[in-house]
Amino acid sequence: GLLPTAPLAHTYAVTIRTMQLYHTLFCRCPKIGIQPFAKTLCDLAGEAFKPYMSTQLSTAFDVYCSLLQGVRKRVNVALGRDSTDWRMLNSCPPCQYRLREDLPLEVRMIVEMDGNDSLRRVERRGDASLVPLGEGEEEGAPRLGPLKERKDHRVGGGDYFLSREEVDAWDKGCWEDAPAEAQPQEMTKSPLEMLWEEGRCEERWNNMKERNTARSVGRFYEWGWFVLLCRHMFLLVACDMIRSGEQSKYPLACLHKYMSAEKRERLQNGEGRPAGKLGCAYDCGCKLGKTVNRSPLQELALWALFLPMVGLMHGYAHERLCQLLFLMLYIAGTGLEDGEGCERYFSIMNALAGVTRHMSVFHRRQAIAEVAYAHDNLEAYANLSRFIINNYRQALEILATRNSVSRSMVQAGISAENFFEWLEEEGNYLRSLTKTPPSETLEMEYYLKLEMLYACQGRLMKVRAVWKEYQPSPTDAAATSRIEAKHRNEQENERKLIADVQALENKLGLASRWKEGSEEWEAAKKLVRERDYRKALDKLEGLLVARIFEMTRLNVAGTGYKMRKHLANALKARSKSIQAAIETYNTAARSLSPPRQLISWDEILDFSFLSEFDILRDARDDVREKKWATQKNRLLMQQFFKLLSAETELTRLHVEIRRLLTYMEDEDSKIHACSERLRESDPALALQVRLRGQMRSRFNKLHRQRFGAITRLEGFQRANMVYFRRGTSVAVDDFVIDAGELDVMGSGGIDEGGIDPESLHAEEEAIIAEEVELMMFIAEDES
């Protein structure tokens, strides 16, 4: 078939196979734009490239994508999957294909969300000087030029993106000032409601100030996008960040979209309220919990058992108390999940930044949606079994250390209950601390003024002694002027300090002035030293947090050479500032009584040391002798919770394995039944239904092989073979064939005979080779 490049005058056309090739290449490597592909075709044909060819190919690509979307819609209608929320609620089989045989999970599903500003889009505007000054505008102030973009009523993105109206409905201005609805008064709050009120890290997670980003407003319309993923990196829902940074309305809108759709589905299936929590990992999950608690989303969040969490990478930038409440390591039911899937997802989707930066609104969304669709059905689905086997292997390796951890606990005289008691004791201790040092108290200010006054008076006495002994010389009038000026300046400083001291004495109601060495003097001196200690600790902590994120950035795929060199130089310079901050801290720590823990450079290299800063911050009591504060016990406590996480992870993986095996069988049955029903009445649609099934089913053999490899891992319990059989879906579907108690092990289930886990790479290479051979065949056919 041919695709026209103009709506009326069909002078040129592009073959569908050519557009199919480019679409496949683009979805696999989004960096390939229309122009490089057009030049490639010209090179193959031996023709000179002309700029209008890119426009023609772009028009043909729009037509091709429109055809694809029309075919997908018809296939969805045929399969009964044409509801608005079906894709969002059925993207990930291990997370969302619920079975009647599912084991109870404390956290039924883990989702992750975050914002990313790499996919910004430049708004096309003209020269601002052509626009007359408005009322109140100053000459030379930055202004926006006239909009030059064409009006395009097409809406791209399919069902992946929320509309701007859906997002803006959750802006704080729409609900924060609205009168709250009357809620039934309860004597006690639920544990989740109490958790939502515990966020304490707002000062660390704030958007950039508007004055720093004002210059970008004129250049960009979309400042990025915000995504909600499952833990297997399937995109559930997304929205554009319009002319703003990462505001609270974006996570609220995404959560409302998903939780409301899930509630409708569960009520329709007769499942009712879920028993497990909906864990949501977010870099500022502590702050999100407080926002949800005071927003209209609270009622729905309580129904869905919404559980805010903080991922392991971002968790080290949160204070210790926040980690005890929200870090996934200490939350029961999360397993070994790190909650940082969004960072890995963005490293893939950031390849779109170069080609979408100057696109229209429609074309940008269309490009993102096509790549996201291909990633969900090809990359993410193909990696499901890889994800499961890797986590299974990791969990078994951690559980293999159970005996050594148990021996260490016995030798230290520690029981499992002690670890939970220590967490509670540490949390209560940290709550009792004041984050902000009392640096503005009148006593401290009075002490500092007195110290300055006594120092000034000492200098003044020395200057007067020099003046008395000085013999002026008629040839050196400048020396005389210097001594007089110095004497005069010290007298003025003394008068100012005396006035300040007298004002503070009036506020404090003091009858007599403090003397150096008095009881009041020493008490205030101790407070000042504690303040200096806390300030040194805060500065060192801030430098280390910046160091962690910059070192992480160095390893991000796609970071250019110049940016790497810039970050490396910044780290090198910051290392010197960190060493200086360490010296300042150690000096302040030695000045306290008793002296506080000193920090060495080797300890700084350990990222987990950041979690100890809030313990060090207390300068009034020495907590180093408490059992939960010793480094050895804290390390043992981390190993213990790792063991608990590994056990929870195995339970979740067993649920996911059975769900995926059941999904593969049910999906094959649905596709076969639907295509057979349409074979006589609409054979073309029946073919498309089969092709839809083949998009994912091509990886099913690889999944079964990997599941078979799990059964051969060292430490695998044969009793767990029961989870490697199909189950029964809770969803009602007309296309499901009643398979009874069909054993997946014997009917295309897992194949555990003679499979080596390390031999799976050869099978993957063979699949890749088949895809490359198919692409070469298409290219040869075109030529």
N, C-alpha and C positions, 0 to 999 in steps of 0.2 A: 504494500500500500504506500501511498504518497501523502505527505502532509504539506498543505499550502503555506506560503510565507506571507501572504497578503489576504485580506478578507474578500476582495472583489477581483482584482486583476491577477489571475493565477499564472504569472510568467515563470516563476521558479517554484520548485517543490523539493522536499527532502524525504527520503525513504524512511519508513517506520523502523527498519532494521538499524539505520544509522542513528536515529534518535534513541532506540533501545540500547545500542552500544554506549552512547554518551550517558544516558540515564544510569546505566549500570556502573560505568566508570565514575560518574559523579557521586553516586551513593557510597561507593567504596573508597574514593579519594576525593573529598569535597574541594580540595585545592584546585582541581582542574576546572577552569572556567570555560565559558563559551568561546572566547577568542583563541586560547591555545588549541582547543579542539578544532576550530575552523581552520587554523593554520596547519594543523596536522593533516586534515583532509586535503588541503591544497597541496601540501608536500607529497602526499601519496598519489594525487592525480597529476602532479607536475604542472600546477597552475600557480599564478601569482595571487597572493592574498589581497583582497580588497575589503576595506572596512565595513561595507554594507553587508558582507557575508555574515558577520557576527550578529547583526540585527535580524537577518533572515533565520539563522539558526535559533536565536532566542525566541522568535515568534513560533517557529515549529516546535520548540521544546515546550512552550506554554500549551500548545494544542495537544501535544503528546501527554503531558501531565494531566490535562483536563480529561483526555480519553481514559487514562489510567484510573483517575478518581471516579469517573462514571462507571467503569467496569467493576471497581471495588464496591461501589454502592450497590450495583445490581447483584453481585455475589453475596453481599451482606444481607440483602433482602431475601434472597433465595435460602440462605442459611438461618434466617430469623435473627440476625445480629444487627439490625438496622436502628436500634434505639440509640439515643444520643450518648448514653453513658456506657454502652456495652464494651467498647474497646478499653476504656479506662478501668473497668471492673474485671476484665478478663485478659489483660495483657500478659501476666506472668503466671504460668501454671503452678509452680511451687508455692507461690504466695497466695494465689487467689482461687485455685481450683479446689474448693473445699470438699472434703469427703466425710461420709458418715463414720468412717473408721478412724478419723483423725485423733491423735493423742491430744489431751488438753495442754495448751501452751499458755504460760502466764502472759507472754507478749505474743498475741496471735499473728501480728504482722509488723514488720519494721519498714518504715518509709524514711526517706532522706530528702531534704530540700535545701536549696541554697540559691543565691543569685550570682550571676556572672556578667561582667561588663565587656567581654571580648567581642560579642556580637552586636556592637554598636552600629548604628546606621546614620550616615550623614544626611541631614535635611538640606535639600537644594533650595538655596535662597540667593537673591540678587544682591546688588551693591546697596549697603545700608545708607550710603550718602544720598541716594535718590529718594529716600523716604523723608518727608518733612518732619521736623521736630514736633513731638507731641507736647501737650500741656505739662509743665513741670519737669521736662527733660532738659538736661544740661548739655551744652555743646561739648563734643568730644567723648561723651560717655558711650560705652559699648551698647550697640543697638542691633536688632535683627533686621535684615534686609527683607524685601518682598519675597513671598513664597513663589517658587518657580515650578513646583511639581505639578504634573498633570493630575486631574481628578480621576481616580480609579475606584469604582464602587465594588470591585472584586475583593473578597475577603479570603486570604490564604490561610494555610495552617490547618485546615480541616477541623477535627474535633480535638486536636492537641492543645490549642490555644484558647484561653479565656478572652472574652471581649473586654474592651476597655471599660464598658459600663459595669460589667460584672466585678471588675477589680476596684473601680472607683467607689462602688457601693460600700466597700470595707475601709474606706479612708477614715481616719480618726475623726475628721470634722463631721462626718455623717452620723456617727453614733456616740462619740465621747460626750457631747453636750446634750444629747437627747435624754429625756427623763427615763429613768430605769423602770422597767416593768415590775409590778409587785410580785415578789417571790415569796413562797411559803417559808416562814421562819423555822429553822431547824435548830435544835439544841446543840448539835455537833456537826462539824463539817466532815466531808469525806476525805480520805487520805490524799486523793488527787487534788482536791481543792486546796488543802493545806500545802501540798507541794507547789502548786501554781503560785503561791504567795511568797515563795522562798527565793526568787531570783534576786541576786545581789551584785551582778556584774554589768549593770547598765553603763557605767562609766567607761568600760573597756570596749564596748561594742556600740559605737555611734557612727552615724554617717558623716561624711566629710562636710565641713562647713560650706554654706552656700557661696561665701565669698571666694572660696578656693575653687569652686566648680562653675562659677558664673560664666567664665569664658567658654565653657563647653556647651552651654545651653544653645547658643546660636548655631553650633556645628552639628549637634546630634539631636535626633528626635527620640529614637529608642536608645536608652543608655545601657541596654543589655536585656537579659531575660532571666526569669525565675522559674525553676523547675521543681517538680515533685516526682521522685523516683521510688521504686521499690529497691530492696537491697541487692537484687540481681541486675540493676541498671536498666530496667524497662521504664520508659517515660510514661507517666500516668497523666500529668497535666502540666501546662506551662503558661506563662503570661509574660508580656513585654513590660519592661520598666520604662515608662514614658516620662521623659524629662525629670527623672529623679533617681536617687540612689536606691539602696535596698531598704524600703520602708516596710512598716508592719502590715500594710494592706495587702501586700503580695502573698506572704504566707497565709494570712487569714483567708484570702479569696481561694487559694488552692486547697486549703484544708476544708473549707466549707463545700467546695465543689465535690471533693472526694467523699467526705463523711456523709453528706446528705444523700449522695447517690448510693453509697453502701447501705445506708439505713433503709432506703426504699427497696433495694434488692433483698435484703435480709427479711424484711417484713413480707415481701411478696413470696419468698420461698418458704415462709413459715419458720424461719430460724430464730427470729426474735433478737433480743439484745445480745451482743457478743459476750462471751465469758472472759476472753483474754483482752489485754490492753492493746491499743494501737500505738506502738512506739514510734516516735518521730524524732530523728536525729537532725539537729540544726546547730550551726556554729554558735548561736546565742540562744539556745533552747531555754535557758533559765529566764531570760527576758521575755521570750515568747510565751512561757507559761503564765506570767503575770498579765500579759496583754490579753490572752485568751480568757483569763479569769474575769476581766472587767469588760469584755466585749460581748455583743449579742451571740457570739459563737459558744458561749459557756454551756448552755443547755445541751446543744448537740455534742459538744466535746465530752460532757459527762456521760451522755448516752453511749458514745463510742469508746469510752474509757481512754481518752487521749492522754498519752504519757510523753511529755517533753524530755528530750535527752540531749546530751552534748557528745559529739564524736571524739574519738581518742586523740586525734591530732590537735583539734582546736581546744580540747579540754585542758591542755597544759597552760593555756593562756588565761584560764579562769582561776579564781582564788580557790583555796583548798576546800572551804566549806561548800562552795558551789560544786566542786568535784564529788564530794561525798553524796550530794543529792542528785546530781544529773549525769555524772560520768558513767558511760555504759559499762565500765568494768565493775561497778558496784551496784548495778541495777539487775535484779534477778529476772531471768527469762530472756536476756538479750544474746546470750551465747558469746561467740567469738567475733561477732560483727563489730567493725570499727566505726561505722557510721560516716565514713568519708567517701562513699560512692560517687557523690556529686563531683568531687574533685577529679576523679578518674573519668567521669562522663564528660566533663568540660574539656579535658585534655583531648578527647576525640572530636567533640563538636567545635572546638576552637579552630579547626581547620577550615571552617566556613567563614571565618572572619574576613579573610582577604577578598572573597568573591561577593559577600553580602554587604560590605561597608557602604557602597554607593548604589545599591539596588533601591527599587521602590518598596513601599510598605508591603504590597502584595507579593512581589517576587522574593523578598527576604523571607517572609513567612512560608512561602511555597517551598523554597530551598531547604529551610530548616525542617519542615514537615516531611519532605521526601527522604531526607537523610535519616531523620528519626524513625520513620516507618521501616526503612531498610535495616537500620541498626537493631530495632526491636525484633524483627522477624528473621534476621540472618545472624548478626553478630551476637546479640544478647541471648537469643534462643540457643544458638550453637554452643555458647559458653556455659549453659546451665549445668550440665554434667561435670564440666571442668571445675566450675565453682564448687560444686558439691563434693567431688572427690578430693580437691585440695583442702577444703575445710574439714572433711572427714579425716584425712591424713594428719592435719594439724591437731585436731582434737585427740586422736589416738596418741600422738607424740607427747602431748601435754599430760594425758592420763597415765602415760608410762612413767612419769615422775611422781606418781602418787605415793609410792613406798618411801622414796627419799624425803619427800615433804613430811610424811607421817613420822619418820624417824626424827627429823629436825624438831617437829612439834613436841614429841615425847621428851627429847633431850632438854628442850627449853621449858618443859612443864606447861605447855599451852594446849588448850582444847579448842575445838571449833567454835564453841560458844564465846570464847574469849575474844575472837576476832570481831564478832558482831558487837560485843560489848565495847570493844575499843573504838569501833567506828562511831557508836553512839556517844561515847565519852569524848572523843575528839571533836565531834560536831557540837556538843554542848560547850566544850571549852572554847571553840572558835566563835560561837555565838556570843560568848561573854566578852570577847575582845572588841575594842573600838577601833575601827578601820582608820579613822582620821586621827593623827596625833594631836594632843592638846597644846598646839604651838601658840595659840592666841590667848591663853589665860593671862590674867592681870599679873599673877605672881611671877610668871616667866618673863613677861615684858618688863616688869619692875626690876627683876634681877639683871636682865640684859642692859637696861639703862644705867643701873648702878655700876655694873662692870665697866661700861663705857665711860661713866663719869669719873670713876676712880682712876682709870687708865689715862683719861684726859688730864686730870689733876696731877698725876705723876709726870706727864710730859711737860705740863706747865711749870712745875717746880724745877725741872731740869733746865728749861728755857730761861727761867728767872735767874737760876744760878749762873748760867752762862752769861746772861746780860750784866749781872753784877760784876763779874770778873773781866768782862770784855773791855779792852782799851781801844776806843775808836781811832782809826787812822785817817788822816786827811786825804790820803791817796787812794783809799779803798772805801768809798762811800757806799758802793753796792753791797758789801758785806754787812755794813750797819743796817741798811734797808732790809736785808733778808732777815736778820735777827729780829728787828722790830716787827716785820710783817708776821713772822712766825709766832712771836709773843702775842700779838694782837689777835691772830686767828685762834690760838688756843684759848684766849680769854673769851672770845665770842662763842666758841664751842662749849666751854664750861657753863656759860650763862644759859645757853639753849638746853643743855642736858639737865642743869639744875631745875629749870622750869618744867621739863618733862617729868623729872623725878617727883617734883612737888605735886604735879597734877595726878600722878599715879598714887601717891601717898594719900591724897584726898579721897580718891575712889576706893582705895583699900581701907581707909580709916585708920591709918597707922599713926601712933603717937610718937614714935621715934624711928629714925632711919636704921635700916639693917646695916650691920657691920660684917665685914668679911670674916668668915669662919663661924658666924652665929648659926643657931639651929635652923632658922628660917632661910638663911643664905644657902646652907648645904642642901636643904630640901628642894629649893628652887633650882639649884645647880644640878641635882640629880634629874629633875624633870627635863631640863635643857639637854642633858646628855642623852636621855631616852629619845627626845625628839630628833636629835642629830642621828641617832642610831636608826630610827625608823625612816628618816629621809634617805639615808645612805642605802638602806635595804630596798626602798621603793625605786630608787634610781637604778640600782643593779638589776632588780627584777624587770624593769621596763626595757633595759638594754638587752637582756636575755630573751625576752619575748620577741623583740624585733629580730634578733639573731636567728631564732628558730624559723620564723616565717621567711626570712631571706635565704637561708640555707635550703628550705623546702623549695623555694622558687628556682634555685640553681638547678634542681633536678627535674623541673617540669619540661616535658617534651614540647619542642617548638620555641623554647626560649633562645633568642638569637645570640650570636657570638658577642656583639657589643653589649647587650644587656647582661650576659653572663660576666663579662669583664667588669662592667659597672658594679654589679652586685658583689663580685669578688673583692674589688677595691673598697667598697663600702664595708664589707665584713672585716677586711684587714684593718681599716681605720677604727671600726667599732671594737675590734679585739683590744686595741690599745686603750680605748675608753673603758672597756669592761675591766681590764687589768687595773686601771686607775680607780675605778669604782670599787673593786675588790679591796684595794689598799685603804680606801676611805672607810669602807664598811668595817674592815678588821680593826682599824684604829678606833672607830666608835665602839666596836664590840669589846675591845680591851678596856675602855674607859669605864664600863659599867661595873657594878658590884652586885653579884659576882659577874665575872667576865662571861660574855656570850660566845656561842659557837663560832669559830673562825672558818672561813671559806677559802679553799684553794682553787687554783685554776683547773686541776684535774676533776674536781667535783663539778665545776661549772660545765664541763664537757658532757656531763650526763644530763640529758634533757629532763628526765623525771625529777631532777632536783628542784625544779620550779614548784612542785607541789608542796615543798617544805617551807616556802617563804612565809606563809601565814602563821606557821608555828614559830618561826624565828622572830616574827614581828612583835611578839609580846616581850616587852623589856622589864616587866614588873615581877614576873615569876619565872624561875628556871624550870622548864618542863622536860629537860633532856633526860631526867632520871625516870620519868614515867615510862611504863612498859610500851605503850603504844607510840611513844616518840623516839625510841631507839631505832637506829638504822637497820639493825639486824632483824628486829621484829617486824618492821614495816616491809622489808623485803620478803619475809616469810608470809606476811599477810597478803601481799600481792600474789605470791605463788598459790596461796590457798584459794583466792578468788578466781585465779586463772583455772584451777581445777574445777571449781563450780561452773565456770563459764563453759568449759569443755564438755562437761556432762550435759548441760543445757543445750549446747550446740548439737550434740549427737541426737538428742530428742527431736530438735527442729529438723535436722537433716533426714531423719527417718520419716517424718511427716512429708517433707518435700520430695523424697524419693518416691514414696507411694503415690503422691499427687501427680508427679510427672509421668510415671508409668501408666497410671490410669488415664491421664489426659491423652497420651499418645494413642492408646487403644481406642478411647472414645472418639477422639478427633478423626482417626482413620475411618471409624464406623460412620460418623456423621457425614464426612466428605463422600464416602462411597454411596451411602443411602441417598444423599441429595443429588449427586450426579446421575445415579440410576433413575431417579424420579424425573429428571429433566432431559434424559437422553433422547427421548422420542419427541417431546414437545419443543425443546429449545436446545439442540445439540451444541450450539456455540457457547451458550451459558454453562452447559454441563462441562465443557472443556475448561472454561475459566474457573469453575469450582474445583476441578481436579488440579489445575495449576496452583490455585490458592493452597490446597492441601500439600502439594509438593514443596512449596516454599519452606515449610518447616519440617515436613516428614523426611526430607533428605538427611537430616541430622539424627533421626531416631535410632538408626543402627549404631551410630557413634555413642549416643547416650547409653544404650543397652550394654555396649562393650565397656564403657567406663564404670557403669554400675556393677558389672561382673568383676572388674578390676578391684572395686572396693572390697568385695568379699574375699580377696586374696591378700589384703593388707595385713601387716603384722599387728596383732592385737584385736583383729575383728572377732566379734562374738557370734558364733553360729546361731545363737538364739535370736539374733536380730534379722535373720533371713525372712522372718514373717513380714517385715516391712518392705520387702522387695517383691510384693505381689500387688495386683491391682485392687482397687477399692470401689466404692459406689459414690458417685457424685451426688451432692445435695441438690443440685440444680435440676429442674425439670426441662427435658428437651425431647422434642418429637423424633429426633433423628437417632437417639441413643438406642442401640441394639442391646437387648437384655442378654448379658453374657453369663448371668448366674454367678457361680463361684469359679469363673474361669481363672486358671492359674497362669499368671504372666510368665512364670519361669518356664513353662512348657509351650507357650504360644507366642513366640516373638517377644518375650520379656527380656530379662537379662541373660547373658550368655557367660557363665562363670567357668566354663571348661577351658583350661589351658590358656588363660589370658594373663599376660604380664602387664602391669600398670605402665611400665616404661615403653611398651610396644605400641601405644596408642598414637604416638607421633607419626609413625609410618602411615597409619590409616588417615590421619588428618592431611598429610602431604599428598596422599592419593586423591583426596577430595579436592584439594586446591588445584592439583594438576588437571583434573577433569574440567574444572571451571575455566582454567586458562585455555585448555584445548577448545572448549566451546566458544570462548571469545575470539580465538584465532580463526575458527571456522566462520564466525560472523564477519570478521574483517575480510577474509578471503572472498566470501560471497559478495561483499560490497564492491570489492575491486574487480 
